[in-house]
Amino acid sequence: MDLAPEELQFLSISDIFRESVSIPKRSPKTFYLITLALVFPLSFAILAHSLFTHPILNQLESHPSADPGQTRHEWTLLLTFQFGYLIFLFVFSLLSTAAVVFTVASLYTSKPVSFSSTIAAIPKVFKRLFITFTWVSLLMFVYNALLIGFLVLFVVSVDSRNTFLSFLSFLVVLVLFLGVHVYITALWHLASVVSVLEPIYGLAAMKKSYELLKGRARMAFILVFGYLAICGVIGGIFGSVVVHGGEKYGVLWRIVVGGFLVGVLVMVNLVGLLVQSVFYYVCKSYHHQGIDKIALHDHLGGYLGEYVPLKSNVQMESLDA
């Protein structure tokens, strides 16, 4: 990001992608190690978990055991695996976010970048991201409760052949999924960057993210929806070919396709994290909020236990419009 801060607001979606893709070239070794150690395990887990759960689900559905003890064991195994998978997904998602956002900000402030310094900063960054994620989870819980409620209403209305109620509930479900879900995801991603780069986190970071999205919500919607759509397509192909394609495709072909899709998802996730960081600076520029690079440099140094001057203030100061 060699552009002046006031010029970042004029970046289009294609410009944001171009800037994001160019960032790893400034420290290829660091991003290579981040990708190998954090983004790859995350991407592999996202796709591969169905390979382990599918046989168990297939056993429970197609060949139910007459022994209640065996059935209980299979359900316990499935739930334990799912719980472990969610924990793994949660941890590596936050670790990947922390590593990429910290590294991009270090490059932006001309701070020396290395994989070891990034890893050293993660413990303090992780705590802030965890608190922010907790608040986002509460918001998602409310959203999911509303979504499930209207889905039940839709099923009941279809069963009762109530055309008006069916249409209304379907419309609400569509708006909740396409609009609210994508917006909350954008809010979460931007709040994650705020939690790393500014002296606020949790609910305060979410409020700041909400303010930053004003005027850039449409761009955020396109970016997030595009990311979710691409991930959905990758997951769909992986499921049909690798997981459920045993009767149609050979083992070698499934391994090749699976490996290729994991590689594609790794690149998608890495670029998504980079775009997430760049979009933060675009939003700051749009609202005429400058970034004091010296203060940000000191703030990042605080994660590494470096001396931080008392006068250092990472709060972004407003520029004259």
Wavefront OBJ file of the C-alpha trace (Angstrom):
o trace
v 0.000 0.000 0.000
v 2.242 2.730 -1.331
v -0.681 5.098 -1.898
v -1.183 8.141 0.297
v -3.754 7.513 3.073
v -6.213 10.014 1.571
v -6.107 8.159 -1.770
v -7.077 4.765 -0.340
v -10.755 5.737 -0.203
v -10.880 5.777 -3.994
v -9.820 2.147 -4.384
v -12.323 -0.032 -6.221
v -12.883 -3.711 -5.463
v -10.424 -4.709 -8.192
v -7.887 -2.220 -6.797
v -8.289 -3.711 -3.309
v -7.599 -7.187 -4.699
v -4.571 -5.908 -6.595
v -3.150 -4.243 -3.482
v -3.897 -7.313 -1.360
v -2.202 -9.761 -3.716
v 0.898 -7.565 -3.925
v 1.459 -7.448 -0.137
v 3.094 -10.915 0.265
v 5.757 -9.894 -2.269
v 7.173 -7.475 0.325
v 7.943 -10.319 2.742
v 7.478 -13.622 0.887
v 9.196 -15.816 3.477
v 6.987 -14.529 6.318
v 3.763 -15.049 4.394
v 4.937 -18.438 3.156
v 5.438 -19.597 6.746
v 2.139 -18.049 7.898
v 0.352 -19.852 5.084
v 2.071 -23.161 5.808
v 1.681 -23.043 9.611
v -1.761 -21.430 9.993
v -3.779 -20.929 6.803
v -3.130 -24.398 5.368
v -4.252 -26.328 8.502
v -7.354 -24.121 8.683
v -8.256 -24.699 5.021
v -7.515 -28.432 5.203
v -9.734 -28.819 8.281
v -12.621 -26.933 6.664
v -12.756 -29.397 3.767
v -11.439 -32.618 5.282
v -13.682 -32.832 8.349
v -16.537 -34.219 6.232
v -14.274 -37.122 5.231
v -14.278 -38.258 8.859
v -17.878 -37.443 9.776
v -19.454 -38.907 6.613
v -18.659 -42.579 7.434
v -20.074 -42.180 10.949
v -23.233 -40.460 9.711
v -23.617 -43.055 6.987
v -23.341 -45.821 9.574
v -25.950 -44.201 11.804
v -28.407 -43.615 8.950
v -27.956 -46.678 6.747
v -26.973 -49.365 9.238
v -28.408 -48.517 12.655
v -27.042 -50.813 15.322
v -29.417 -52.992 17.339
v -27.128 -52.491 20.297
v -28.002 -49.215 22.103
v -24.493 -49.132 23.550
v -22.917 -49.199 20.072
v -25.255 -46.471 18.831
v -24.447 -44.341 21.861
v -20.741 -44.860 21.217
v -21.076 -43.736 17.594
v -23.026 -40.623 18.557
v -20.466 -39.816 21.244
v -17.658 -40.234 18.719
v -19.427 -37.975 16.231
v -20.180 -35.226 18.766
v -16.665 -35.379 20.202
v -15.147 -35.066 16.748
v -17.450 -32.164 15.847
v -16.621 -30.371 19.089
v -12.887 -30.837 18.512
v -13.272 -29.650 14.924
v -15.078 -26.462 15.980
v -12.401 -25.693 18.582
v -9.652 -26.281 15.999
v -11.476 -24.116 13.453
v -12.026 -21.335 15.987
v -8.405 -21.303 17.201
v -6.761 -21.387 13.771
v -9.183 -18.829 12.375
v -8.196 -16.339 15.082
v -4.509 -17.246 14.806
v -4.539 -16.707 11.031
v -6.359 -13.394 11.411
v -3.954 -12.195 14.096
v -0.870 -13.179 12.082
v -1.957 -11.610 8.781
v -3.350 -8.372 10.249
v -0.255 -7.863 12.421
v 2.129 -8.568 9.542
v 0.307 -6.273 7.094
v 0.269 -3.465 9.667
v 3.993 -3.987 10.351
v 4.731 -3.632 6.637
v 2.484 -0.558 6.469
v 4.489 1.130 9.255
v 7.861 -0.064 7.892
v 8.380 -2.184 10.993
v 10.813 -5.131 10.571
v 8.813 -8.223 9.662
v 9.601 -11.840 10.421
v 7.638 -14.978 11.158
v 9.127 -15.184 14.656
v 8.023 -11.644 15.548
v 4.542 -12.355 14.240
v 4.262 -15.527 16.309
v 5.595 -13.664 19.370
v 2.820 -11.062 19.045
v -0.009 -13.567 18.638
v -0.639 -14.406 22.350
v -1.574 -10.810 23.235
v -3.460 -10.293 19.976
v -5.354 -13.562 20.413
v -6.911 -12.448 23.711
v -8.336 -9.292 22.114
v -9.687 -11.222 19.120
v -11.234 -13.816 21.419
v -13.197 -11.171 23.353
v -14.391 -9.586 20.116
v -15.386 -12.990 18.757
v -17.387 -13.668 21.935
v -19.508 -10.576 21.338
v -19.942 -11.503 17.674
v -21.033 -14.996 18.761
v -23.764 -13.488 20.949
v -24.975 -11.476 17.969
v -24.891 -14.572 15.764
v -26.855 -16.505 18.389
v -29.665 -13.946 18.227
v -29.517 -14.003 14.424
v -29.661 -17.815 14.274
v -32.573 -17.891 16.717
v -34.540 -15.525 14.481
v -33.580 -17.472 11.364
v -34.664 -20.805 12.869
v -37.903 -19.227 14.089
v -38.838 -17.974 10.641
v -37.759 -21.270 9.030
v -40.175 -23.102 11.341
v -42.853 -20.542 10.490
v -42.168 -21.101 6.785
v -42.525 -24.894 7.120
v -45.752 -24.531 9.126
v -47.214 -22.042 6.648
v -46.376 -24.302 3.684
v -47.945 -27.252 5.460
v -51.068 -25.223 6.185
v -51.099 -23.874 2.602
v -51.134 -20.262 3.769
v -49.763 -18.483 0.694
v -49.331 -15.038 2.237
v -47.606 -16.334 5.376
v -45.399 -18.629 3.295
v -44.273 -15.775 1.071
v -43.700 -13.436 4.024
v -41.657 -15.955 6.019
v -39.643 -16.938 2.910
v -38.899 -13.271 2.225
v -37.748 -12.714 5.819
v -35.535 -15.825 5.704
v -34.003 -14.638 2.420
v -33.298 -11.171 3.818
v -31.892 -12.617 7.052
v -29.523 -14.906 5.185
v -28.414 -12.737 2.279
v -28.478 -9.407 4.095
v -28.032 -9.821 7.828
v -25.695 -12.839 7.728
v -23.347 -11.208 5.222
v -23.434 -7.895 7.113
v -22.635 -9.548 10.463
v -19.753 -11.406 8.805
v -18.394 -8.135 7.410
v -18.856 -6.504 10.819
v -16.924 -9.333 12.479
v -14.035 -9.270 10.007
v -13.608 -5.506 10.283
v -13.947 -5.621 14.077
v -11.163 -8.204 14.141
v -8.806 -5.792 12.381
v -9.867 -2.970 14.713
v -9.147 -5.212 17.719
v -5.559 -5.702 16.539
v -4.703 -2.208 15.329
v -6.559 0.023 17.782
v -6.637 0.125 21.591
v -10.194 -1.214 21.697
v -11.743 -4.646 21.373
v -14.933 -6.518 22.156
v -18.140 -4.501 21.966
v -16.209 -1.264 21.421
v -14.489 -2.775 18.361
v -17.859 -3.860 16.985
v -19.230 -0.330 17.408
v -16.168 1.076 15.657
v -16.577 -1.470 12.875
v -20.220 -0.442 12.488
v -19.168 3.195 12.097
v -16.460 2.321 9.583
v -18.867 0.310 7.435
v -21.109 3.333 6.893
v -20.763 4.349 3.274
v -18.841 1.183 2.461
v -21.460 -1.432 3.347
v -22.196 -2.208 -0.303
v -18.529 -2.867 -1.049
v -18.260 -4.998 2.088
v -21.354 -6.975 1.039
v -19.858 -7.750 -2.374
v -16.515 -8.794 -0.887
v -18.003 -11.014 1.830
v -20.706 -12.527 -0.367
v -18.124 -13.273 -3.050
v -15.854 -14.955 -0.490
v -18.700 -17.051 0.943
v -19.893 -18.005 -2.547
v -16.424 -19.147 -3.633
v -16.005 -21.166 -0.437
v -19.448 -22.679 -1.000
v -18.553 -23.750 -4.547
v -15.240 -25.262 -3.384
v -16.998 -27.111 -0.554
v -19.719 -28.359 -2.903
v -17.253 -29.761 -5.437
v -15.162 -31.336 -2.673
v -18.242 -32.988 -1.198
v -19.565 -34.353 -4.498
v -16.231 -35.619 -5.845
v -14.049 -36.456 -2.846
v -16.531 -37.311 -0.088
v -19.476 -38.807 -1.996
v -17.801 -39.690 -5.305
v -16.432 -43.087 -4.330
v -18.643 -44.932 -6.842
v -18.005 -42.519 -9.737
v -14.345 -41.562 -9.346
v -11.183 -43.513 -8.635
v -9.060 -43.022 -5.536
v -6.235 -41.285 -7.433
v -8.608 -38.801 -9.088
v -10.275 -38.009 -5.762
v -6.869 -37.406 -4.131
v -5.804 -35.107 -6.976
v -9.069 -33.130 -6.911
v -9.029 -32.969 -3.109
v -5.451 -31.707 -2.999
v -6.166 -29.136 -5.695
v -9.273 -27.832 -3.896
v -7.403 -27.568 -0.590
v -4.733 -25.533 -2.373
v -7.365 -23.269 -3.926
v -9.046 -22.750 -0.561
v -5.683 -21.888 1.020
v -5.189 -19.126 -1.551
v -8.784 -17.911 -1.143
v -8.430 -17.724 2.643
v -5.062 -15.962 2.472
v -6.303 -13.392 -0.027
v -9.464 -12.979 2.052
v -7.397 -12.140 5.144
v -5.292 -9.680 3.156
v -8.395 -8.040 1.678
v -9.820 -7.793 5.189
v -6.777 -5.779 6.271
v -6.683 -3.524 3.200
v -10.425 -2.855 3.435
v -9.892 -1.503 6.970
v -7.500 1.153 5.650
v -9.931 1.960 2.825
v -12.732 2.546 5.343
v -10.475 4.718 7.506
v -9.563 6.815 4.486
v -13.203 7.097 3.393
v -14.121 8.601 6.776
v -11.102 10.935 6.607
v -9.448 9.279 9.569
v -5.693 9.275 9.240
v -3.395 6.667 10.722
v -0.472 7.889 12.783
v 2.152 5.427 11.573
v 4.486 6.233 14.469
v 1.733 5.573 17.010
v 0.710 2.395 15.188
v 4.347 1.304 15.091
v 4.544 1.752 18.884
v 1.208 -0.041 19.356
v 2.451 -3.058 17.402
v 5.672 -2.986 19.396
v 3.627 -3.245 22.576
v 2.550 -6.747 21.509
v 6.231 -7.702 21.421
v 7.038 -6.222 24.823
v 8.852 -3.254 23.338
v 8.952 0.128 25.066
v 5.888 2.191 24.207
v 6.121 5.973 24.858
v 3.360 7.377 27.036
v 2.543 9.921 24.369
v 1.820 7.143 21.907
v -1.809 7.143 20.871
v -3.046 4.660 18.305
v -6.493 6.172 18.095
v -6.833 7.356 14.527
v -7.053 11.101 14.319
v -9.576 12.733 12.037
v -8.213 14.601 9.064
v -9.749 17.678 7.567
v -12.140 16.677 4.840
l 1 2 3 4 5 6 7 8 9 10 11 12 13 14 15 16 17 18 19 20 21 22 23 24 25 26 27 28 29 30 31 32 33 34 35 36 37 38 39 40 41 42 43 44 45 46 47 48 49 50 51 52 53 54 55 56 57 58 59 60 61 62 63 64 65 66 67 68 69 70 71 72 73 74 75 76 77 78 79 80 81 82 83 84 85 86 87 88 89 90 91 92 93 94 95 96 97 98 99 100 101 102 103 104 105 106 107 108 109 110 111 112 113 114 115 116 117 118 119 120 121 122 123 124 125 126 127 128 129 130 131 132 133 134 135 136 137 138 139 140 141 142 143 144 145 146 147 148 149 150 151 152 153 154 155 156 157 158 159 160 161 162 163 164 165 166 167 168 169 170 171 172 173 174 175 176 177 178 179 180 181 182 183 184 185 186 187 188 189 190 191 192 193 194 195 196 197 198 199 200 201 202 203 204 205 206 207 208 209 210 211 212 213 214 215 216 217 218 219 220 221 222 223 224 225 226 227 228 229 230 231 232 233 234 235 236 237 238 239 240 241 242 243 244 245 246 247 248 249 250 251 252 253 254 255 256 257 258 259 260 261 262 263 264 265 266 267 268 269 270 271 272 273 274 275 276 277 278 279 280 281 282 283 284 285 286 287 288 289 290 291 292 293 294 295 296 297 298 299 300 301 302 303 304 305 306 307 308 309 310 311 312 313 314 315 316 317 318 319 320 321
